[in-house]
Amino acid sequence: MFEYKPKGTCSTKITFTITDGKVHQIAFKDGCEGNLRGISKLAEGMDARQLASLLKGTKCGRRGTSCPDQLAIAIERALAETPR
């Protein structure tokens, strides 16, 4: 289980696993519960690199980031830390 502390968002923690290059068990702590549950369901089983690319750069209002953007950053870090 990979755990990430997002920066600049209402959510305070993102957890997920990556198995065979696919993202699973995405969970956000705090934040916009309905939206984040929806994102988690839609992203379940997606290719990790593709998902990170799709979500990267998404903004929330005037913030320079968002929960989806922070998930993309977390996925990229998890992939970088995973031995090949």
PDB file with SEQRES, HELIX, SHEET and CRYST1 records, atoms N, CA, C and O in Angstrom:
SEQRES   1 A   84  MET PHE GLU TYR LYS PRO LYS GLY THR CYS SER THR LYS          
SEQRES   2 A   84  ILE THR PHE THR ILE THR ASP GLY LYS VAL HIS GLN ILE          
SEQRES   3 A   84  ALA PHE LYS ASP GLY CYS GLU GLY ASN LEU ARG GLY ILE          
SEQRES   4 A   84  SER LYS LEU ALA GLU GLY MET ASP ALA ARG GLN LEU ALA          
SEQRES   5 A   84  SER LEU LEU LYS GLY THR LYS CYS GLY ARG ARG GLY THR          
SEQRES   6 A   84  SER CYS PRO ASP GLN LEU ALA ILE ALA ILE GLU ARG ALA          
SEQRES   7 A   84  LEU ALA GLU THR PRO ARG                                      
HELIX    1 AA1 GLU A   33  ALA A   43  1                                  11    
HELIX    2 AA2 ALA A   48  LEU A   55  1                                   8    
HELIX    3 AA3 CYS A   67  GLU A   81  1                                  15    
SHEET    1 AA1 3 PHE A   2  TYR A   4  0                                        
SHEET    2 AA1 3 LYS A  13  THR A  19 -1                                        
SHEET    3 AA1 3 LYS A  22  LYS A  29 -1                                        
CRYST1    1.000    1.000    1.000  90.00  90.00  90.00 P 1           1          
ATOM      1  N   MET A   1       0.852  -1.173   0.000  1.00  0.00           N  
ATOM      2  CA  MET A   1       0.000   0.000   0.000  1.00  0.00           C  
ATOM      3  C   MET A   1       0.899   1.236   0.000  1.00  0.00           C  
ATOM      4  O   MET A   1       1.757   1.391   0.869  1.00  0.00           O  
ATOM      5  N   PHE A   2       0.695   2.098  -0.967  1.00  0.00           N  
ATOM      6  CA  PHE A   2       1.441   3.349  -1.038  1.00  0.00           C  
ATOM      7  C   PHE A   2       0.610   4.438  -0.370  1.00  0.00           C  
ATOM      8  O   PHE A   2      -0.600   4.519  -0.579  1.00  0.00           O  
ATOM      9  N   GLU A   3       1.256   5.263   0.423  1.00  0.00           N  
ATOM     10  CA  GLU A   3       0.578   6.351   1.130  1.00  0.00           C  
ATOM     11  C   GLU A   3       1.249   7.672   0.774  1.00  0.00           C  
ATOM     12  O   GLU A   3       2.476   7.774   0.761  1.00  0.00           O  
ATOM     13  N   TYR A   4       0.434   8.677   0.486  1.00  0.00           N  
ATOM     14  CA  TYR A   4       0.939   9.988   0.078  1.00  0.00           C  
ATOM     15  C   TYR A   4       0.169  11.084   0.802  1.00  0.00           C  
ATOM     16  O   TYR A   4      -1.052  11.008   0.938  1.00  0.00           O  
ATOM     17  N   LYS A   5       0.886  12.103   1.267  1.00  0.00           N  
ATOM     18  CA  LYS A   5       0.265  13.255   1.917  1.00  0.00           C  
ATOM     19  C   LYS A   5       0.168  14.379   0.886  1.00  0.00           C  
ATOM     20  O   LYS A   5       1.182  14.986   0.542  1.00  0.00           O  
ATOM     21  N   PRO A   6      -1.043  14.663   0.389  1.00  0.00           N  
ATOM     22  CA  PRO A   6      -1.200  15.690  -0.641  1.00  0.00           C  
ATOM     23  C   PRO A   6      -0.882  17.090  -0.119  1.00  0.00           C  
ATOM     24  O   PRO A   6      -0.972  17.362   1.079  1.00  0.00           O  
ATOM     25  N   LYS A   7      -0.513  17.958  -1.038  1.00  0.00           N  
ATOM     26  CA  LYS A   7      -0.192  19.347  -0.704  1.00  0.00           C  
ATOM     27  C   LYS A   7      -1.144  20.263  -1.464  1.00  0.00           C  
ATOM     28  O   LYS A   7      -1.350  20.092  -2.665  1.00  0.00           O  
ATOM     29  N   GLY A   8      -1.730  21.245  -0.756  1.00  0.00           N  
ATOM     30  CA  GLY A   8      -2.576  22.239  -1.397  1.00  0.00           C  
ATOM     31  C   GLY A   8      -4.000  21.798  -1.685  1.00  0.00           C  
ATOM     32  O   GLY A   8      -4.688  22.423  -2.493  1.00  0.00           O  
ATOM     33  N   THR A   9      -4.458  20.720  -1.031  1.00  0.00           N  
ATOM     34  CA  THR A   9      -5.816  20.225  -1.251  1.00  0.00           C  
ATOM     35  C   THR A   9      -6.521  20.011   0.086  1.00  0.00           C  
ATOM     36  O   THR A   9      -5.900  20.048   1.148  1.00  0.00           O  
ATOM     37  N   CYS A  10      -7.827  19.789   0.008  1.00  0.00           N  
ATOM     38  CA  CYS A  10      -8.615  19.488   1.213  1.00  0.00           C  
ATOM     39  C   CYS A  10      -8.359  18.074   1.719  1.00  0.00           C  
ATOM     40  O   CYS A  10      -8.466  17.812   2.917  1.00  0.00           O  
ATOM     41  N   SER A  11      -8.024  17.171   0.819  1.00  0.00           N  
ATOM     42  CA  SER A  11      -7.726  15.805   1.261  1.00  0.00           C  
ATOM     43  C   SER A  11      -6.384  15.800   1.985  1.00  0.00           C  
ATOM     44  O   SER A  11      -5.476  16.558   1.645  1.00  0.00           O  
ATOM     45  N   THR A  12      -6.275  14.934   2.985  1.00  0.00           N  
ATOM     46  CA  THR A  12      -5.074  14.902   3.812  1.00  0.00           C  
ATOM     47  C   THR A  12      -4.228  13.647   3.620  1.00  0.00           C  
ATOM     48  O   THR A  12      -3.100  13.574   4.107  1.00  0.00           O  
ATOM     49  N   LYS A  13      -4.777  12.651   2.903  1.00  0.00           N  
ATOM     50  CA  LYS A  13      -4.014  11.427   2.652  1.00  0.00           C  
ATOM     51  C   LYS A  13      -4.617  10.705   1.461  1.00  0.00           C  
ATOM     52  O   LYS A  13      -5.835  10.674   1.285  1.00  0.00           O  
ATOM     53  N   ILE A  14      -3.741  10.121   0.643  1.00  0.00           N  
ATOM     54  CA  ILE A  14      -4.161   9.272  -0.474  1.00  0.00           C  
ATOM     55  C   ILE A  14      -3.430   7.944  -0.315  1.00  0.00           C  
ATOM     56  O   ILE A  14      -2.217   7.912  -0.109  1.00  0.00           O  
ATOM     57  N   THR A  15      -4.183   6.847  -0.412  1.00  0.00           N  
ATOM     58  CA  THR A  15      -3.564   5.525  -0.375  1.00  0.00           C  
ATOM     59  C   THR A  15      -4.039   4.732  -1.595  1.00  0.00           C  
ATOM     60  O   THR A  15      -5.145   4.941  -2.094  1.00  0.00           O  
ATOM     61  N   PHE A  16      -3.185   3.823  -2.062  1.00  0.00           N  
ATOM     62  CA  PHE A  16      -3.515   2.967  -3.194  1.00  0.00           C  
ATOM     63  C   PHE A  16      -2.452   1.898  -3.322  1.00  0.00           C  
ATOM     64  O   PHE A  16      -1.405   1.956  -2.676  1.00  0.00           O  
ATOM     65  N   THR A  17      -2.739   0.919  -4.168  1.00  0.00           N  
ATOM     66  CA  THR A  17      -1.750  -0.090  -4.516  1.00  0.00           C  
ATOM     67  C   THR A  17      -1.561  -0.074  -6.033  1.00  0.00           C  
ATOM     68  O   THR A  17      -2.440   0.356  -6.781  1.00  0.00           O  
ATOM     69  N   ILE A  18      -0.416  -0.543  -6.461  1.00  0.00           N  
ATOM     70  CA  ILE A  18      -0.167  -0.758  -7.886  1.00  0.00           C  
ATOM     71  C   ILE A  18       0.262  -2.210  -8.036  1.00  0.00           C  
ATOM     72  O   ILE A  18       1.265  -2.636  -7.464  1.00  0.00           O  
ATOM     73  N   THR A  19      -0.507  -2.959  -8.810  1.00  0.00           N  
ATOM     74  CA  THR A  19      -0.223  -4.363  -9.056  1.00  0.00           C  
ATOM     75  C   THR A  19      -0.198  -4.586 -10.561  1.00  0.00           C  
ATOM     76  O   THR A  19      -1.159  -4.270 -11.263  1.00  0.00           O  
ATOM     77  N   ASP A  20       0.902  -5.128 -11.044  1.00  0.00           N  
ATOM     78  CA  ASP A  20       1.065  -5.380 -12.481  1.00  0.00           C  
ATOM     79  C   ASP A  20       0.778  -4.122 -13.304  1.00  0.00           C  
ATOM     80  O   ASP A  20       0.175  -4.189 -14.375  1.00  0.00           O  
ATOM     81  N   GLY A  21       1.222  -2.973 -12.783  1.00  0.00           N  
ATOM     82  CA  GLY A  21       1.074  -1.713 -13.500  1.00  0.00           C  
ATOM     83  C   GLY A  21      -0.304  -1.082 -13.426  1.00  0.00           C  
ATOM     84  O   GLY A  21      -0.545  -0.041 -14.038  1.00  0.00           O  
ATOM     85  N   LYS A  22      -1.214  -1.703 -12.680  1.00  0.00           N  
ATOM     86  CA  LYS A  22      -2.590  -1.205 -12.549  1.00  0.00           C  
ATOM     87  C   LYS A  22      -2.818  -0.654 -11.137  1.00  0.00           C  
ATOM     88  O   LYS A  22      -2.289  -1.179 -10.157  1.00  0.00           O  
ATOM     89  N   VAL A  23      -3.621   0.420 -11.058  1.00  0.00           N  
ATOM     90  CA  VAL A  23      -3.904   1.072  -9.776  1.00  0.00           C  
ATOM     91  C   VAL A  23      -5.158   0.449  -9.157  1.00  0.00           C  
ATOM     92  O   VAL A  23      -6.164   0.236  -9.833  1.00  0.00           O  
ATOM     93  N   HIS A  24      -5.070   0.163  -7.847  1.00  0.00           N  
ATOM     94  CA  HIS A  24      -6.184  -0.457  -7.123  1.00  0.00           C  
ATOM     95  C   HIS A  24      -6.332   0.185  -5.743  1.00  0.00           C  
ATOM     96  O   HIS A  24      -5.407   0.817  -5.232  1.00  0.00           O  
ATOM     97  N   GLN A  25      -7.497   0.012  -5.163  1.00  0.00           N  
ATOM     98  CA  GLN A  25      -7.788   0.400  -3.772  1.00  0.00           C  
ATOM     99  C   GLN A  25      -7.471   1.870  -3.491  1.00  0.00           C  
ATOM    100  O   GLN A  25      -6.901   2.188  -2.446  1.00  0.00           O  
ATOM    101  N   ILE A  26      -7.827   2.758  -4.398  1.00  0.00           N  
ATOM    102  CA  ILE A  26      -7.569   4.180  -4.189  1.00  0.00           C  
ATOM    103  C   ILE A  26      -8.515   4.695  -3.118  1.00  0.00           C  
ATOM    104  O   ILE A  26      -9.724   4.467  -3.176  1.00  0.00           O  
ATOM    105  N   ALA A  27      -7.953   5.390  -2.141  1.00  0.00           N  
ATOM    106  CA  ALA A  27      -8.766   5.967  -1.070  1.00  0.00           C  
ATOM    107  C   ALA A  27      -8.188   7.329  -0.692  1.00  0.00           C  
ATOM    108  O   ALA A  27      -6.973   7.503  -0.598  1.00  0.00           O  
ATOM    109  N   PHE A  28      -9.080   8.279  -0.480  1.00  0.00           N  
ATOM    110  CA  PHE A  28      -8.712   9.622  -0.038  1.00  0.00           C  
ATOM    111  C   PHE A  28      -9.252   9.822   1.373  1.00  0.00           C  
ATOM    112  O   PHE A  28     -10.350   9.366   1.691  1.00  0.00           O  
ATOM    113  N   LYS A  29      -8.492  10.493   2.206  1.00  0.00           N  
ATOM    114  CA  LYS A  29      -8.974  10.883   3.529  1.00  0.00           C  
ATOM    115  C   LYS A  29      -9.303  12.373   3.459  1.00  0.00           C  
ATOM    116  O   LYS A  29      -8.481  13.174   3.016  1.00  0.00           O  
ATOM    117  N   ASP A  30     -10.500  12.737   3.895  1.00  0.00           N  
ATOM    118  CA  ASP A  30     -10.998  14.109   3.870  1.00  0.00           C  
ATOM    119  C   ASP A  30     -11.231  14.552   2.430  1.00  0.00           C  
ATOM    120  O   ASP A  30     -11.086  13.746   1.510  1.00  0.00           O  
ATOM    121  N   GLY A  31     -11.580  15.787   2.223  1.00  0.00           N  
ATOM    122  CA  GLY A  31     -11.857  16.290   0.884  1.00  0.00           C  
ATOM    123  C   GLY A  31     -13.326  16.123   0.505  1.00  0.00           C  
ATOM    124  O   GLY A  31     -14.165  15.844   1.361  1.00  0.00           O  
ATOM    125  N   CYS A  32     -13.626  16.291  -0.760  1.00  0.00           N  
ATOM    126  CA  CYS A  32     -14.994  16.202  -1.296  1.00  0.00           C  
ATOM    127  C   CYS A  32     -15.358  14.736  -1.477  1.00  0.00           C  
ATOM    128  O   CYS A  32     -15.049  14.135  -2.506  1.00  0.00           O  
ATOM    129  N   GLU A  33     -16.006  14.170  -0.488  1.00  0.00           N  
ATOM    130  CA  GLU A  33     -16.200  12.727  -0.405  1.00  0.00           C  
ATOM    131  C   GLU A  33     -16.822  12.108  -1.658  1.00  0.00           C  
ATOM    132  O   GLU A  33     -16.296  11.124  -2.178  1.00  0.00           O  
ATOM    133  N   GLY A  34     -17.911  12.655  -2.143  1.00  0.00           N  
ATOM    134  CA  GLY A  34     -18.578  12.069  -3.311  1.00  0.00           C  
ATOM    135  C   GLY A  34     -17.705  12.103  -4.546  1.00  0.00           C  
ATOM    136  O   GLY A  34     -17.591  11.104  -5.256  1.00  0.00           O  
ATOM    137  N   ASN A  35     -17.084  13.248  -4.812  1.00  0.00           N  
ATOM    138  CA  ASN A  35     -16.215  13.368  -5.982  1.00  0.00           C  
ATOM    139  C   ASN A  35     -15.035  12.412  -5.893  1.00  0.00           C  
ATOM    140  O   ASN A  35     -14.671  11.773  -6.880  1.00  0.00           O  
ATOM    141  N   LEU A  36     -14.442  12.316  -4.715  1.00  0.00           N  
ATOM    142  CA  LEU A  36     -13.256  11.472  -4.563  1.00  0.00           C  
ATOM    143  C   LEU A  36     -13.607   9.988  -4.629  1.00  0.00           C  
ATOM    144  O   LEU A  36     -12.813   9.188  -5.124  1.00  0.00           O  
ATOM    145  N   ARG A  37     -14.776   9.616  -4.140  1.00  0.00           N  
ATOM    146  CA  ARG A  37     -15.218   8.222  -4.296  1.00  0.00           C  
ATOM    147  C   ARG A  37     -15.440   7.910  -5.770  1.00  0.00           C  
ATOM    148  O   ARG A  37     -15.095   6.829  -6.246  1.00  0.00           O  
ATOM    149  N   GLY A  38     -16.023   8.874  -6.490  1.00  0.00           N  
ATOM    150  CA  GLY A  38     -16.258   8.685  -7.917  1.00  0.00           C  
ATOM    151  C   GLY A  38     -14.957   8.524  -8.687  1.00  0.00           C  
ATOM    152  O   GLY A  38     -14.835   7.636  -9.530  1.00  0.00           O  
ATOM    153  N   ILE A  39     -13.983   9.383  -8.397  1.00  0.00           N  
ATOM    154  CA  ILE A  39     -12.671   9.280  -9.044  1.00  0.00           C  
ATOM    155  C   ILE A  39     -12.051   7.917  -8.748  1.00  0.00           C  
ATOM    156  O   ILE A  39     -11.499   7.269  -9.637  1.00  0.00           O  
ATOM    157  N   SER A  40     -12.148   7.492  -7.495  1.00  0.00           N  
ATOM    158  CA  SER A  40     -11.570   6.203  -7.101  1.00  0.00           C  
ATOM    159  C   SER A  40     -12.210   5.044  -7.861  1.00  0.00           C  
ATOM    160  O   SER A  40     -11.513   4.128  -8.297  1.00  0.00           O  
ATOM    161  N   LYS A  41     -13.528   5.078  -8.020  1.00  0.00           N  
ATOM    162  CA  LYS A  41     -14.221   4.011  -8.748  1.00  0.00           C  
ATOM    163  C   LYS A  41     -13.851   4.022 -10.230  1.00  0.00           C  
ATOM    164  O   LYS A  41     -13.599   2.971 -10.821  1.00  0.00           O  
ATOM    165  N   LEU A  42     -13.821   5.207 -10.823  1.00  0.00           N  
ATOM    166  CA  LEU A  42     -13.490   5.301 -12.249  1.00  0.00           C  
ATOM    167  C   LEU A  42     -12.055   4.877 -12.540  1.00  0.00           C  
ATOM    168  O   LEU A  42     -11.771   4.302 -13.591  1.00  0.00           O  
ATOM    169  N   ALA A  43     -11.155   5.161 -11.606  1.00  0.00           N  
ATOM    170  CA  ALA A  43      -9.737   4.880 -11.815  1.00  0.00           C  
ATOM    171  C   ALA A  43      -9.347   3.445 -11.460  1.00  0.00           C  
ATOM    172  O   ALA A  43      -8.260   3.002 -11.832  1.00  0.00           O  
ATOM    173  N   GLU A  44     -10.191   2.720 -10.763  1.00  0.00           N  
ATOM    174  CA  GLU A  44      -9.885   1.358 -10.326  1.00  0.00           C  
ATOM    175  C   GLU A  44      -9.488   0.481 -11.512  1.00  0.00           C  
ATOM    176  O   GLU A  44     -10.234   0.349 -12.482  1.00  0.00           O  
ATOM    177  N   GLY A  45      -8.306  -0.112 -11.416  1.00  0.00           N  
ATOM    178  CA  GLY A  45      -7.830  -1.049 -12.424  1.00  0.00           C  
ATOM    179  C   GLY A  45      -7.187  -0.414 -13.648  1.00  0.00           C  
ATOM    180  O   GLY A  45      -6.759  -1.120 -14.561  1.00  0.00           O  
ATOM    181  N   MET A  46      -7.113   0.921 -13.674  1.00  0.00           N  
ATOM    182  CA  MET A  46      -6.493   1.590 -14.824  1.00  0.00           C  
ATOM    183  C   MET A  46      -4.975   1.443 -14.802  1.00  0.00           C  
ATOM    184  O   MET A  46      -4.373   1.241 -13.747  1.00  0.00           O  
ATOM    185  N   ASP A  47      -4.377   1.547 -15.966  1.00  0.00           N  
ATOM    186  CA  ASP A  47      -2.935   1.552 -16.073  1.00  0.00           C  
ATOM    187  C   ASP A  47      -2.400   2.769 -15.305  1.00  0.00           C  
ATOM    188  O   ASP A  47      -2.858   3.891 -15.520  1.00  0.00           O  
ATOM    189  N   ALA A  48      -1.441   2.545 -14.418  1.00  0.00           N  
ATOM    190  CA  ALA A  48      -0.944   3.609 -13.541  1.00  0.00           C  
ATOM    191  C   ALA A  48      -0.355   4.776 -14.320  1.00  0.00           C  
ATOM    192  O   ALA A  48      -0.651   5.931 -14.014  1.00  0.00           O  
ATOM    193  N   ARG A  49       0.457   4.500 -15.305  1.00  0.00           N  
ATOM    194  CA  ARG A  49       1.083   5.587 -16.083  1.00  0.00           C  
ATOM    195  C   ARG A  49       0.039   6.375 -16.873  1.00  0.00           C  
ATOM    196  O   ARG A  49       0.108   7.602 -16.945  1.00  0.00           O  
ATOM    197  N   GLN A  50      -0.903   5.687 -17.449  1.00  0.00           N  
ATOM    198  CA  GLN A  50      -1.959   6.343 -18.212  1.00  0.00           C  
ATOM    199  C   GLN A  50      -2.813   7.220 -17.290  1.00  0.00           C  
ATOM    200  O   GLN A  50      -3.156   8.347 -17.646  1.00  0.00           O  
ATOM    201  N   LEU A  51      -3.154   6.704 -16.113  1.00  0.00           N  
ATOM    202  CA  LEU A  51      -3.965   7.466 -15.160  1.00  0.00           C  
ATOM    203  C   LEU A  51      -3.236   8.719 -14.704  1.00  0.00           C  
ATOM    204  O   LEU A  51      -3.829   9.797 -14.657  1.00  0.00           O  
ATOM    205  N   ALA A  52      -1.962   8.594 -14.370  1.00  0.00           N  
ATOM    206  CA  ALA A  52      -1.177   9.753 -13.939  1.00  0.00           C  
ATOM    207  C   ALA A  52      -1.131  10.806 -15.043  1.00  0.00           C  
ATOM    208  O   ALA A  52      -1.269  11.998 -14.770  1.00  0.00           O  
ATOM    209  N   SER A  53      -0.941  10.376 -16.269  1.00  0.00           N  
ATOM    210  CA  SER A  53      -0.892  11.297 -17.399  1.00  0.00           C  
ATOM    211  C   SER A  53      -2.233  12.009 -17.586  1.00  0.00           C  
ATOM    212  O   SER A  53      -2.271  13.208 -17.865  1.00  0.00           O  
ATOM    213  N   LEU A  54      -3.312  11.281 -17.436  1.00  0.00           N  
ATOM    214  CA  LEU A  54      -4.654  11.827 -17.612  1.00  0.00           C  
ATOM    215  C   LEU A  54      -4.995  12.870 -16.541  1.00  0.00           C  
ATOM    216  O   LEU A  54      -5.600  13.898 -16.848  1.00  0.00           O  
ATOM    217  N   LEU A  55      -4.611  12.611 -15.291  1.00  0.00           N  
ATOM    218  CA  LEU A  55      -4.999  13.479 -14.180  1.00  0.00           C  
ATOM    219  C   LEU A  55      -4.034  14.637 -13.919  1.00  0.00           C  
ATOM    220  O   LEU A  55      -4.419  15.649 -13.334  1.00  0.00           O  
ATOM    221  N   LYS A  56      -2.792  14.486 -14.351  1.00  0.00           N  
ATOM    222  CA  LYS A  56      -1.758  15.483 -14.062  1.00  0.00           C  
ATOM    223  C   LYS A  56      -2.154  16.863 -14.596  1.00  0.00           C  
ATOM    224  O   LYS A  56      -2.562  17.002 -15.749  1.00  0.00           O  
ATOM    225  N   GLY A  57      -2.025  17.880 -13.738  1.00  0.00           N  
ATOM    226  CA  GLY A  57      -2.291  19.248 -14.128  1.00  0.00           C  
ATOM    227  C   GLY A  57      -3.724  19.701 -13.900  1.00  0.00           C  
ATOM    228  O   GLY A  57      -4.046  20.860 -14.161  1.00  0.00           O  
ATOM    229  N   THR A  58      -4.594  18.819 -13.421  1.00  0.00           N  
ATOM    230  CA  THR A  58      -5.967  19.203 -13.129  1.00  0.00           C  
ATOM    231  C   THR A  58      -5.960  20.202 -11.970  1.00  0.00           C  
ATOM    232  O   THR A  58      -5.330  19.963 -10.940  1.00  0.00           O  
ATOM    233  N   LYS A  59      -6.659  21.309 -12.145  1.00  0.00           N  
ATOM    234  CA  LYS A  59      -6.698  22.360 -11.117  1.00  0.00           C  
ATOM    235  C   LYS A  59      -8.061  22.374 -10.430  1.00  0.00           C  
ATOM    236  O   LYS A  59      -9.064  21.963 -11.013  1.00  0.00           O  
ATOM    237  N   CYS A  60      -8.087  22.852  -9.185  1.00  0.00           N  
ATOM    238  CA  CYS A  60      -9.314  23.029  -8.407  1.00  0.00           C  
ATOM    239  C   CYS A  60      -9.451  24.520  -8.126  1.00  0.00           C  
ATOM    240  O   CYS A  60      -8.743  25.066  -7.280  1.00  0.00           O  
ATOM    241  N   GLY A  61     -10.356  25.168  -8.831  1.00  0.00           N  
ATOM    242  CA  GLY A  61     -10.538  26.605  -8.646  1.00  0.00           C  
ATOM    243  C   GLY A  61      -9.243  27.354  -8.916  1.00  0.00           C  
ATOM    244  O   GLY A  61      -8.589  27.143  -9.937  1.00  0.00           O  
ATOM    245  N   ARG A  62      -8.884  28.226  -7.994  1.00  0.00           N  
ATOM    246  CA  ARG A  62      -7.663  29.030  -8.148  1.00  0.00           C  
ATOM    247  C   ARG A  62      -6.416  28.347  -7.604  1.00  0.00           C  
ATOM    248  O   ARG A  62      -5.308  28.873  -7.700  1.00  0.00           O  
ATOM    249  N   ARG A  63      -6.615  27.188  -7.041  1.00  0.00           N  
ATOM    250  CA  ARG A  63      -5.455  26.446  -6.525  1.00  0.00           C  
ATOM    251  C   ARG A  63      -4.591  25.995  -7.692  1.00  0.00           C  
ATOM    252  O   ARG A  63      -5.078  25.819  -8.809  1.00  0.00           O  
ATOM    253  N   GLY A  64      -3.348  25.815  -7.431  1.00  0.00           N  
ATOM    254  CA  GLY A  64      -2.452  25.338  -8.485  1.00  0.00           C  
ATOM    255  C   GLY A  64      -2.469  23.835  -8.636  1.00  0.00           C  
ATOM    256  O   GLY A  64      -1.687  23.278  -9.407  1.00  0.00           O  
ATOM    257  N   THR A  65      -3.359  23.163  -7.904  1.00  0.00           N  
ATOM    258  CA  THR A  65      -3.404  21.700  -7.902  1.00  0.00           C  
ATOM    259  C   THR A  65      -4.830  21.261  -7.594  1.00  0.00           C  
ATOM    260  O   THR A  65      -5.738  22.087  -7.513  1.00  0.00           O  
ATOM    261  N   SER A  66      -5.016  19.972  -7.427  1.00  0.00           N  
ATOM    262  CA  SER A  66      -6.316  19.394  -7.067  1.00  0.00           C  
ATOM    263  C   SER A  66      -6.062  17.999  -6.519  1.00  0.00           C  
ATOM    264  O   SER A  66      -4.936  17.505  -6.565  1.00  0.00           O  
ATOM    265  N   CYS A  67      -7.097  17.369  -6.007  1.00  0.00           N  
ATOM    266  CA  CYS A  67      -6.937  15.986  -5.549  1.00  0.00           C  
ATOM    267  C   CYS A  67      -6.547  15.049  -6.700  1.00  0.00           C  
ATOM    268  O   CYS A  67      -5.677  14.199  -6.511  1.00  0.00           O  
ATOM    269  N   PRO A  68      -7.166  15.174  -7.897  1.00  0.00           N  
ATOM    270  CA  PRO A  68      -6.710  14.324  -9.001  1.00  0.00           C  
ATOM    271  C   PRO A  68      -5.249  14.587  -9.386  1.00  0.00           C  
ATOM    272  O   PRO A  68      -4.509  13.648  -9.680  1.00  0.00           O  
ATOM    273  N   ASP A  69      -4.835  15.852  -9.386  1.00  0.00           N  
ATOM    274  CA  ASP A  69      -3.443  16.193  -9.685  1.00  0.00           C  
ATOM    275  C   ASP A  69      -2.515  15.585  -8.640  1.00  0.00           C  
ATOM    276  O   ASP A  69      -1.455  15.058  -8.977  1.00  0.00           O  
ATOM    277  N   GLN A  70      -2.909  15.657  -7.381  1.00  0.00           N  
ATOM    278  CA  GLN A  70      -2.088  15.078  -6.316  1.00  0.00           C  
ATOM    279  C   GLN A  70      -2.039  13.555  -6.425  1.00  0.00           C  
ATOM    280  O   GLN A  70      -1.013  12.950  -6.115  1.00  0.00           O  
ATOM    281  N   LEU A  71      -3.129  12.929  -6.861  1.00  0.00           N  
ATOM    282  CA  LEU A  71      -3.109  11.483  -7.102  1.00  0.00           C  
ATOM    283  C   LEU A  71      -2.116  11.153  -8.209  1.00  0.00           C  
ATOM    284  O   LEU A  71      -1.382  10.170  -8.113  1.00  0.00           O  
ATOM    285  N   ALA A  72      -2.089  11.966  -9.254  1.00  0.00           N  
ATOM    286  CA  ALA A  72      -1.126  11.745 -10.342  1.00  0.00           C  
ATOM    287  C   ALA A  72       0.306  11.826  -9.828  1.00  0.00           C  
ATOM    288  O   ALA A  72       1.147  10.999 -10.178  1.00  0.00           O  
ATOM    289  N   ILE A  73       0.572  12.816  -9.004  1.00  0.00           N  
ATOM    290  CA  ILE A  73       1.911  12.970  -8.425  1.00  0.00           C  
ATOM    291  C   ILE A  73       2.249  11.762  -7.549  1.00  0.00           C  
ATOM    292  O   ILE A  73       3.364  11.243  -7.599  1.00  0.00           O  
ATOM    293  N   ALA A  74       1.284  11.323  -6.755  1.00  0.00           N  
ATOM    294  CA  ALA A  74       1.498  10.164  -5.883  1.00  0.00           C  
ATOM    295  C   ALA A  74       1.795   8.910  -6.706  1.00  0.00           C  
ATOM    296  O   ALA A  74       2.686   8.134  -6.357  1.00  0.00           O  
ATOM    297  N   ILE A  75       1.057   8.711  -7.788  1.00  0.00           N  
ATOM    298  CA  ILE A  75       1.285   7.544  -8.646  1.00  0.00           C  
ATOM    299  C   ILE A  75       2.680   7.602  -9.254  1.00  0.00           C  
ATOM    300  O   ILE A  75       3.387   6.595  -9.281  1.00  0.00           O  
ATOM    301  N   GLU A  76       3.080   8.770  -9.742  1.00  0.00           N  
ATOM    302  CA  GLU A  76       4.424   8.913 -10.318  1.00  0.00           C  
ATOM    303  C   GLU A  76       5.501   8.591  -9.290  1.00  0.00           C  
ATOM    304  O   GLU A  76       6.489   7.931  -9.611  1.00  0.00           O  
ATOM    305  N   ARG A  77       5.316   9.050  -8.062  1.00  0.00           N  
ATOM    306  CA  ARG A  77       6.296   8.738  -6.999  1.00  0.00           C  
ATOM    307  C   ARG A  77       6.315   7.256  -6.687  1.00  0.00           C  
ATOM    308  O   ARG A  77       7.383   6.667  -6.520  1.00  0.00           O  
ATOM    309  N   ALA A  78       5.142   6.651  -6.608  1.00  0.00           N  
ATOM    310  CA  ALA A  78       5.074   5.222  -6.328  1.00  0.00           C  
ATOM    311  C   ALA A  78       5.777   4.426  -7.427  1.00  0.00           C  
ATOM    312  O   ALA A  78       6.511   3.481  -7.138  1.00  0.00           O  
ATOM    313  N   LEU A  79       5.557   4.804  -8.670  1.00  0.00           N  
ATOM    314  CA  LEU A  79       6.219   4.114  -9.787  1.00  0.00           C  
ATOM    315  C   LEU A  79       7.734   4.299  -9.741  1.00  0.00           C  
ATOM    316  O   LEU A  79       8.487   3.373 -10.043  1.00  0.00           O  
ATOM    317  N   ALA A  80       8.177   5.497  -9.361  1.00  0.00           N  
ATOM    318  CA  ALA A  80       9.610   5.761  -9.278  1.00  0.00           C  
ATOM    319  C   ALA A  80      10.268   4.957  -8.152  1.00  0.00           C  
ATOM    320  O   ALA A  80      11.438   4.586  -8.249  1.00  0.00           O  
ATOM    321  N   GLU A  81       9.510   4.692  -7.087  1.00  0.00           N  
ATOM    322  CA  GLU A  81      10.047   3.964  -5.934  1.00  0.00           C  
ATOM    323  C   GLU A  81       9.956   2.451  -6.088  1.00  0.00           C  
ATOM    324  O   GLU A  81      10.578   1.710  -5.328  1.00  0.00           O  
ATOM    325  N   THR A  82       9.186   1.992  -7.064  1.00  0.00           N  
ATOM    326  CA  THR A  82       8.993   0.561  -7.254  1.00  0.00           C  
ATOM    327  C   THR A  82      10.155  -0.013  -8.043  1.00  0.00           C  
ATOM    328  O   THR A  82      10.439   0.447  -9.149  1.00  0.00           O  
ATOM    329  N   PRO A  83      10.836  -1.021  -7.486  1.00  0.00           N  
ATOM    330  CA  PRO A  83      11.938  -1.647  -8.221  1.00  0.00           C  
ATOM    331  C   PRO A  83      11.396  -2.356  -9.460  1.00  0.00           C  
ATOM    332  O   PRO A  83      10.300  -2.917  -9.443  1.00  0.00           O  
ATOM    333  N   ARG A  84      12.176  -2.319 -10.522  1.00  0.00           N  
ATOM    334  CA  ARG A  84      11.746  -2.969 -11.770  1.00  0.00           C  
ATOM    335  C   ARG A  84      12.378  -4.308 -11.924  1.00  0.00           C  
ATOM    336  O   ARG A  84      12.131  -4.997 -12.914  1.00  0.00           O  
TER     337      ARG A  84                                                      
END                                                                             
